[in-house]
Amino acid sequence: MNASGTRKTLRGSRLSGVGVLAVTCTVLAACGSSGSTGSASPPAASSDPATNGNASTPARNGSALEGTWRTGNVTLADFAAKLQQLGLQKWIQPFRAKAEWPQVLGRSNAFLLTVGGGVWHVGWSKDGGPFTVQDDGTYRIVGNTVVVTPTCCPTERDTWRWSVQGDTLRLTRAAVKNEHSFQGIPGVVFQVFYNVAPFRRQP
């Protein structure tokens, strides 16, 4: 499958998956109430100082951002709560019409981010299954931000602000250029998996 086809399929999957979040929230009457395990909560704070691209002490093997990172288990209610927090609740209704659970998101989901050698790769595991490709591309670290160019969309630039504290990575969307959408819904909605929960460094 070519890169463009991969990205298009994944965007469709994200749309359908998040659509069921709205259904879940409606049934529960409150996002994140009984539907969330709480596993997406940030890990306990570390006593280590925060590290970013402006840190005075460089990481032993390059940037502190580089390495392999994994989220904890993230539920549908966790996604919905994050969309609400980000002010993206206006897109919940469009998602509802496209919900295809359980074919898309699982009851429990985890994401594996690998950053190194100029390659940005994200895997997704549903209900404890193997990791499959969720997103990929190239990256360039600029201070405390990282600019990602998706493989399929060479004109798009996704800029994330990153911070590493101890073995915990947090990403915050900072900007986007030439953003692609799916059926009229902006890419920022599909990429909520990047900041729905913190990542923990893997050995």
N, C-alpha and C positions, 0 to 999 in steps of 0.2 A: 504494500500500500504506500502511495506517495505521501509526503509530509502534509500536503494540503488536505488530503483525504482523512489523514489521521486527526488533524486538528478539528476538522468539521464534525467528525463523528463524536469526538470528545466534547465539543461545545454542545452538541445536541444532547449528549448524556447528562451534562451538568444541568442543562435547562430542565430536563424531565425530572432529574433527581431532586432538584431544589423545589420543583413544583409540589412534590408531595409534602414538603415541609409545611406549606401553607395548610394543607389538609390536616396534617398532624396537629398544628397549632389550633385550628378551628375545633377539632375534636376535644383537645385538652382544655380549651378555653383560655390557656395561658402558655406562651412559649416557655419551654424549659422547666415546666412544673414537674409533673409526674413523668414526662417523656424523656427527661434528660437524666443521665447517670451522674452528671457532674464531672465526668472524666475530662471535659474540655477546659476545666478550670486551670489557671496557671499553676505551675509547680511552686513549691515553697521557695521563697526568696533565698538567694545564695549570698554569702558574705563577700564573694568575689566582686571586684569592681566591674561595672559594665564596660564592654568593649565594642567599639564601632570603628568605622574607617578613619576616624580622627584620633584614635587612641595613640598615646605616645609610645607605648610598648607594643611592637609588632608581634603577631602570633608566631609560634615557632616555625610553622611550615607555611608562611604566607599570611593571607588575611584570615582573621578569626571566623569569617563567614564561611570559608571553604571547609568542606567535610561532608559527612552524611548525617542527616537529621530526621527524626521521626516524631510525629504527633502521637498523643495517646488516642484512645478510642473516642470518636466523635459521633454523636447521635444526630438524628434528623432535627430534634428540638434544639440542639446546639447550633446547627446551621441557621435555623429560623431566628433564634435569639440574636445571632450575630448580624443577620440582615436587618433586623429591627434596629439594632444598636447603630448600624452604619447609615440609617436613614433610607434604606432601600425597600421599605415595606410596600411601596407602590407597585413593585414588581411581583408581589406574592400572588395576586389574582391571576396575572398571565401565566404564572407557573402552574397554578392549580389545574388549568385546562390541559396541561401537558404532563401531568404526573403519571409515571409509569412504574412506581415502586411495586414489587421489589426488583424489577429488572435493572434499575439504575442504582441509586444509593441503597446500602444495606442498613440494617438496624444499627450496626456498629461499623465505623469506617476509620481507616488510618492512612496517613500520607507520609511518604518517604521522599525527602528532598536530598539530592546529591549535587553538590557544587564543587567544581574543580576542573582545572585545565581549560577553562573557558567554556565548559559544557554545563548547562543547567538542565536537570532532569527530575521529574516528579513521578513517583509511582503511587498507586492507590490500591488499598486492600479492603475488600468488602467482607464483613462477617468472618474475619480471620483467614480469608483466602489469600492466594498469592498476589503479589503486587503487579499491577499492569500499568502501562504508560498512561499518565494523566496529562502531562504537559512536558515540553522540552524545548530547548533552544540554546542560545549563547548568552553570555552575560559579560558585563563590564562593571567593575566596582569603582565608584566615584565617591570618595569620602565615606560618609555613613549611609550612602545609597548604593543600590545595585540596579543597573539598567539591563533588562532582559529583552532579547529579541526572539520571539517565538519562531520555531523552525519553519512553520508553514506561512508565516506572515512577516516577511522581511522588512516591511515598512513600519510595522508596529513596534513601539518601544514602551515597555511597562517598567516604571521606576518604583522600587520599593525601598523604604527606609528600614534599615536593619539594626538590631541591637543584640549583642550577646552578653549574657551575665552568667558566669559559671558555665554550665553545660546547657543553657537554655537560650534558644534563638526566638526572637519575635520579629515579625515582618508587618509593616504598615504601608499601605499603598500611598505613594506620594504624588505620582503623576502618570499620565498615559498620553502617547502620541499616536495618532492614526489608529485608534482603537477599533477593533472589529466587533461586530455584534452578531447575534443569531436570532433570526425572526424578529428583529426590531428591539431585542433586549440587549443592553450593553454588556460588554465583556467583564466589567467590574463585578457584576453579579455572579458570573460563572467562576470567578477567581477568589471567591470568598473563602475557599478552602485554605488559602495561604495564611489567613489570619484568624480563622475560627478558633484556633488553639495554638499554644506555643509548641515549638519543636524542641526535642531533646537530642543532644549529640549522641551518635552511635559509635561504638568502638571501631 
